[in-house]
């Protein structure tokens, strides 16, 4: 049966999040990241359900009460105990392909971005959610190391990714470019791969995930990070990436419509001063809306306007992500969309 990787704008049942434990790397920032996640849940639940993996039953009870107090419809909450190492659901969550009219979840191996961080619990989280009855469709596990943030699709057979991540020897050293491309075509039902050679963000632990740099907004439109400051160390690589994007062609030979996203001023960690990977490309598409990371920067308004032009008819919702980039990710990194037909029905809403 033919299958294909679903684009993010495909109708969704839910967005999956992973709540931080008190003893995680988020410990010094726990109240701040929880406030950000709360804002995301409240926003998403206006449009669809939210599936949250929580570290323990006490957190489940506390969050249930908290979200009901915040006005979230209990019927749109799914909180399930599944301890994790970190919060980055984009990379330990399932990737969804469609087989005919039905979704199928793919659970790829997650190794903490090439062994940089402990990831044993993250790597089994999707299977534990499946065993607990979270999903309404089949789940297939794979030994291939692949993170959701490393790939993007137009939903019409084209996959966009970066050489720096997918060809990094810290992921699948036995696969060269041709072998990796063949495997992606086999697993995801795509027909072609667009490889980006240039582009990176300082402070990014992912080896240049494409969702920090360039995103499909629809099959003909790419939004991308553009650096307009020649004095910034990112300028040469991002200018080279922009040139690559201008040279890309759709399957029909047409050029892509390119939507440049503004460059925020440099954000630095307040403790040791290293640069943080602030990016507006890390937005999340949901049913009827787009959640956009903001950073308390003058460029925030321009980013919201640019994405509003790319997503006519969708609400544009800013989410303050200054706390999120302290751990080197942003809004999209915290989430994984669950397409229509993938979330199990809930007999009794949480109360």
C-alpha positions, 0 to 999 in steps of 0.5 A, a space after each residue: 500500500 502506498 504511504 506518505 509522510 504527512 505535512 504539519 498542516 494535515 488535520 490534527 487530533 492533538 499536539 504531544 508535549 513532554 512535561 519536565 521533571 523537577 530533577 531534570 536539566 530544567 530544574 533552575 528554570 522549572 517555574 519559567 518553562 512550566 509557565 511557557 508550557 502552560 501558555 502553549 497548552 491553553 493556546 493549543 486546546 482552543 483548537 484541538 486536544 493536547 497529549 502530555 507525557 508527565 513524570 508521575 501521577 502527582 504531576 498528572 493530578 496537579 496539572 489536571 487541576 491547573 489546566 481546568 482552573 485555566 479554562 482548558 476543556 477537560 475533554 481536550 486533555 490527555 495526561 499520561 504517566 511516562 517518565 522522560 529525560 527531557 522535554 523535546 517531543 519533536 525528537 522523541 515523539 512519533 513521525 506519522 505517515 499515511 497509508 491510504 486514509 489511515 495514519 501509522 506512527 513510526 518510532 525512530 531511535 533517539 540517542 540524545 542528538 548523537 550521544 550528547 545527552 542521556 536519552 534512554 527514557 526518551 527513546 522508549 517514551 513513544 512505546 510506553 505511551 502506545 502501551 498505555 493506550 494513547 494511540 488509535 493507530 499502529 506503531 512501528 519501531 525502527 533502529 534508524 536514528 532520526 529526529 522529527 526536527 531533522 526533516 520537513 515535508 511538503 506532503 507531496 513527496 518532497 523531503 527537506 533536510 540538512 546534510 549536517 544532521 542526517 549525514 553526521 557520523 554521530 547518527 547512522 555512520 553506516 549510511 552514506 547520502 545515497 543509502 540514507 536517501 533510499 531509506 527515507 524514501 522507503 520509510 516515508 514514501 517520499 520521492 525526492 530529498 532536498 539537501 541543504 549544505 549551509 546554515 547553522 545556529 550557535 547554541 544549537 545541539 542538534 547539528 542543524 535541524 532543519 526546523 531551526 532554519 527553513 520550514 514548509 508553510 504549504 507545498 509552494 512556500 518556504 519560510 527561512 531564517 535570514 541574517 541581515 547583519 554582516 558583522 554577525 558570525 552567522 551571516 556567511 552561512 545563512 547567506 549561502 543557505 539563502 542562495 541554496 533556497 533560491 536555487 531549489 525547485 519544486 517537483 514541477 520545476 517552479 521556484 519556491 515562494 520564499 518568506 524571509 524571517 527576521 533576525 533577532 538580536 543576539 540572545 546570551 545565557 545570563 549565567 555563562 554568556 554563551 549564545 542561544 539559538 533564537 529562531 522564528 523558524 521554530 513555529 508550530 502549525 496546528 488546526 486553524 492557527 500557528 504558534 510562533 516563538 517570540 523573544 522580547 525582541 523588536 523583530 518579534 512583530 515583523 516575524 509575526 507579520 511575515 508568518 501571517 502572510 505565509 498562513 492566511 486564514 490561520 490565527 497567529 499566536 505568539 508564545 514567549 520562548 526566552 525560557 525555552 532557548 536557555 536549554 537550546 531549543 524553541 517552541 517547535 522542538 517542544 511539540 509533536 503533532 498527532 494527525 487525525 486518526 492517531 489519538 485514542 478516544 477518551 471514555 471519560 474526560 479528565 476531571 
